[in-house]
Amino acid sequence: MGRIVLVVGGGGREHALTIGLLESSSVSAVHVAPGNAGTGAIATNHPISAGDVDGQVALAQSLDADLVVVGPEAPLVNGLSDALRAVGIPSFGPHAAGAMLEGSKDFAKQVMLDLNIPTAGVQHLTEQTDLDEAADLWGAPWVVKRDVLAGGKGVVVTEDRDEALEFIRDSIQTDGMVLLEEFLAGEEASMLVMMDESGFVALPCSQDHKRVGEGDVGLNTGGMGAYAPAPVATEAVRARAISEIVEPMHEHLSSQETPYRGCLYVGLMIDEDGAPSVVEYNVRFGDPETQVTVPLIASDLYELLLAVAEGRLAHSMPTFSTDHALTVVLAADGYPGPPVKGRSITGDLSDYVDSDGRAFIHHAGTGTIDEKLVSTGGRVLASTGIASSLSEARNLAYQKLSDVQLEGSHFRRDIGHRAL
């Protein structure tokens, strides 16, 4: 009997997970809620918001789902995994208490400090704080973080003192407090760690490009592209990150009354001596990091995610491909500000395979109107290349992207530049 999986969410990450799950010989059907045009072409979409916890649980029950894979962070913080487990459905994604590692930067920072995990120094700023004194402690650049779920947009890093102070004041006014962190210099990398009480495994490290402009300039975005494995995360760096960051966190999370079962995303900063520190934790697969890490899992994705959801990862460890993957995000006119939506997407979106590798499109902010493909969000789609070398994966991704047309859209032409 084939297994039925429900994937919660509707972005590029969920399309990547859906593709990976459908490659499993165990899986007979994947359902996605709410999904996008890409998931709708290969699976069954349901018009239920990712944040509708009761609706998602009811859908999982009606489908008799064998596994639910939760993509975004907000439903996890709001207890979707707890609610699914309460009705006997395995869920890949931590319970609400575990999800607070992303739900509250303040909480996550306190856990790191308690466990002696390397991370930046922090100040808690409120209405009572002398803001000029706080701004002078470390000086520029200033790293200001709101203590709320802000869809990747709650952080400002700036050399401009006035801009920093304005964001600090605005955040205190709306949230009551804000965090000012010491700036960490170095190169960033993302380590996605599959984790349950039985064990953990780190997927190949990736590097994403957060800034909208080439050369990593301009406004912060949800991510304009990514590649894996990232050369900056050498074997020595990985070993240190695992021993100094992942192991103490795994030990802590496994000792809780309800263990952590899901993906722990570790945002690393690697300094010039190869010492890793934690920039942030997320409690789910990254986007666009998922698009370049899931295709590198050579073993059965369904069996891996189910093992984590059931707390038996140690007996079902994955294997990985030696390939390289690179993805380039095509963003809508106006992004990262308010995007222009509803524009027609045309061109060849079919998979491309040649002797060097393959390239395909991950849908993110896409939908259909009168059976025509249109843009529905800021990050519209991503072109992903997979090959035996990073340079070839990059060539394939850009070649595939050149087949796609969307009026006013933009993309970065230098994804992977730090590695290449």
N, C-alpha and C positions, 0 to 999 in steps of 0.2 A: 504493500500500500504506500503510494507516494505521500510525502510530507507536505503540509501546507504552512506557508510562512506569511506573516503580515509584517511589512516594513512601514514604520511610522515616519512621515515627513514627505517633503516634495522637492528637494533640491538635487544638486549634482551628486552629493554624497549618497543619497537614497537610490539614485539611478545606478551608481557604481555598485552598491550593495546588491541591488536587484539583479544586475548582470551576473555578479559573482555567485549569488544563490541559485540562479537558474542553471548554472554550469554543474551543479551538484546532481549526481545520479539519484540521490535520495528524494529530491524535491520534485513534486508534480505540479505545484502551482504557487505563484507568489502574488500577493495582494499588496497594494500600496495605498496609503491614505495620508494626505490627499493625492500625492504623486504629481507627475507632470506629463508632458506629451511623450517624453522618452520612455518613462515607465509604462505609460498607457499602451505603447506599441508592443511591449513584450510581456506585460503582466496585466492585472486587473486593478484599475484605480477606483477609489471610493471617495466621494466628496465629503470627507470628515476631516475637520481641522486637526493638525497634529496636537494642538493644545487642548482638545476636547477629551479629557481623560475618560469620562463615562462613556462617550461615544466610541472611543477606541477599544475599550474593554468589551462593550456590547458587540462591536464588529468582530473582535477576536473570538468571542464566544459563538457568534452566529456562523463563523467560518470553520469552527472547530480547529483553530490554529494550533499547530504543534510547537510553534515558536513565534514570538514577536521580537523584532529588532527595532529598537527605538533610535532614530537618527538624531533629532535635535535635543538640546539641553533642557528647554523649558518644561516639557512634559515629564522629564525625569525629576526635576526639582519639585514639580507638583505631584509626584507620587504615582506616575503611571505604572512603573515596574512593581511597586508595592501592591497596587490594585490588581494587576494581572496575576501576581503570585498568590494573592488571596483567593482567587478563583481557580487556582491550579494550572495556570498557563505559564510555561517558562518564558522569561523575558531577558533579552540581552540588553543590559543597561542597569546601572546601580539604583538602589532604593533611594528615597528622598534624602535621607540623612547623608549618604555617601555623595549624592549629587551636590551637596552644599560646597564641595571643593570647587565647583564652578559657580554655584549660585551666590556665594559670598567670597569675594577676594580677601576680606578681613579674616573670615574663618579659615580659609586655606593658608593664609600667611601665619596665623597662630599655630596651626598644625605643623607647618614646616619648622617654625622656631622651636616648638616643643620637641620635635624629633631631630633637631640639629641638621636639617636638610639645607644645603647651601642655597641661599637666595638673597635678594637685595634687602638692604635696610629699609625700614618703613616708618613713616610718621602718620598718626591719625589726626586729621584736622577737623575741627568743629568751629562753631561760632565763637567759642572762647579762645581759640588759638591765635597767637600773634603770627599772622600769615607772612609778614616780611621776614621775621626771624626764621620761620620754617623754610622759606624759600632760600635763605642764605646758608642753611646748614650744609647742603651738598653743592649748591650752585647749579649752573646749567650743565647739560640739558635737564629739564624738569620732566619727570614721569608721573603723571597724575592719573589715578584709577578710581572710577566710580565703583561703589560696592553693590552693584545691581547687575542683573542680566541685561546686557545692552546690545546683544547680537554682534559682538566683536567691535562695537563702536564706542565703548565706554572708557577708552584710554586716550590720553593726549600725551605725546612726547614732543617737546618743543624747546628750542633755544631762546624763545621770546618770553621774557619774564612776564610781560603784561598779559600775553595770551594764557600763560600758565595760571596766573592769579585770577584771571577772568573765569577760566574753567573751574578753578578751585571754588570760587565764590558761588558760581551758578550751581555746582554740584552740592555744596553745603546747603544752599537754599532749597534744592529739590529733594535731597536725600538725607539731610541732617549731618552728614559727615562725608569725608573723602580721604583717600589714601595718597600720600606723596611718597614715592619710592626713590631710592638711590638709583642712579643710572648705571646699568651694567654694560660695559663695552665688550664687543666681540662679535661672533657670528651666531645667528639663531638657527636652531634646528628643531624639528618636531619628532618626538618619539612616541609612537602609539603602542601602548602596553595592554595586552589582553590579560585580564586578571580575575581570579576568583580565590576562594579560601584554600584551594588545593595547590595553587602555583600561579606563575605568570610567564608570559613570553613577550619580548619586545619585537615588534615588526621592524622591517628595514627603516632606518631614519630618513626623513624627508626634509626638504627645505622649501618654504613657500615665500612668495613675494607679496607683502602686505600693501605696499604703496602703489598708488594708481599709475605713477609715471615711471618711465624707463630710467635706469640708474638708481632705482629705489628712492624716488623723490615724490613729493605731492602728498595728497590726503591718504589717510589710512583707509583700507577697504576690507572686505571679508576675505580677500585673497585673490590675486590676479593670475596665479599660476603656481605650479609646484613641480618638484622632481624628486625621485628616489632611485637608489639609495644616495644620500647626500655625502660627498667625499669628506666634508668637514667633520662628520661623525666617524672618525677612525675607530678601529678596534679598541684602541686604548681609551678613547673618549667614551665609547659605548660601555666598556667595562667599568669605568669610573662612575658613569651615570647610573648604571645598574646597582653598583655596590653602595654608592653614597646617597642616591635619590630614590630609586625604585624599591630596593629591598627594605629599607626602613618604612617606607609608605605601605608596602604590601603587608609587612608584619603588623603594622598598626591597623590597617583596614580589615585584615583577617581576624583580628582579635575582638572586633566589635560583635555585639549581640547578633546583628544581621550583617553578614559579610558582603563585601563589594563584589559584584559580578557584572563585568562589562569591560569597556575600554577606558583606560586612564590615559589621557593625552597629556604628555609632559612637554611643555614649551621650554626648551633649553637655551641658555646663552653659554657659548663656549669661548673662553678667553684665549689670549695668545699663547698661554702655557698649556692649553688643552684641558683646563679645569671647567667642568660644567656646573652651572647654577640653574635654578628654576625661575623662569620668568612668570609662568602661570601654569595652573592645572586646568584642563577641561575634562569633562566626564563622559565624552562621547568621541566618536570618530571625527577627525578634522575635515574641513571642506575648504580648499580642494585637496588636502593630503590623502583622503580616502581614495580619490581617483587615481593616485599613483602608487598606493600601497596595496590595496585589495588585489589588483591584477598581478602583483608579485607573490601572492600566496599560491603556492603550487598545489597544496592539498585541498581537501573538500571544505569550502567555506561554511556550508550548513553545519557539518559535523563539528567544526571548530566553535561556531557561535552557540550551538546547542550545548556543547560541553561546558562552556563558560556559564551559560544561563543555568545549568544544573549543578555547577560547582565541582566539575571533574576534569578541568583543563589538564591537570598533570598527567592524565591517562590518554590525552588526545592532542598531543603537541603538533603544531603545523610544520610543514616544510615550505621552503621558499625557492622561487626561481632565481637564477643568476642574472636575469635581464635588468634593464634600466627602463624607467618610465618617466615621461614628462608631459604635463598638461598645461595648456594655455587657455585662459578664460576670455571669452568674448563678452564684453559688457555693453549694456544699453547706453544710448545717448543720455547724458546727464549724470550717469553713475560716477562717483559714489554719492552724489546728491540725488534728488528725486529723479528716478529714471523715466524715460518716455516708454510707455507700454503700448501693446497692441499692434506693433509693426510686424510686417510680414517677414518671415525667415525663409529664404530660398537657397537652392543649390544642392549639391550632392552630399547628403548626410549619411550615406551608407558606409559600412565598414570597408576599409582599404587594407589589403594584405599584399605584401610582395616578399621577395626573398630576404630582405633586410629586417622585416618585422611587420607590425600592423599599426593602424591608426583608426580611431573611431571617435564618435561624438558622445560626450556625456551631457545630457540635458539638465538644466537647472531651472531658470525662469522661463519655461515654455508652456504653451497651451495650444488648443485648437479652437478656431472659430470657423464655422461652415467647412470643416475638414481641412482648413488651411492652418499651417504652423505659424504661430505668432509669439512675440515676446510678452512675458507677464511679470518680469522682475528686473533687478539691476544686473545681476550676473546671469546671463541668458543661457550660455552653454560653454562647454570646454572641449577643446580638441586634444585628445590624448594619444601619444605615440609610445609604443613599446618595442624595444630592440635590444640587441646585444651590447650596444654602447649608448652612452648618454647623448652623444652628438647625433647619432642616427635617430634616436627616439625624438630628439628635438626637431630634426629635419622632417620626420614623418608627421609630427604634430602640426608644424607650420604649413606643410604641404596640404594636409587635410583641411586646415582652417581656411586656406585660400579658396576652397570650393564652396564656402558658405557666404551668403550675402544677407546683411541686416542694415538697413539705412541708419546712418548716424552712429553705428557701433564703433567700439575701439578696443584694442588689445595691446599688450606689451610685446615688443619684438625682441626682448632680451631675457626671457625666462631661461633660467639655468646659467646666467652669465657668471655667477660666483664660482660655479664648478667648472665651467668651460673656458 
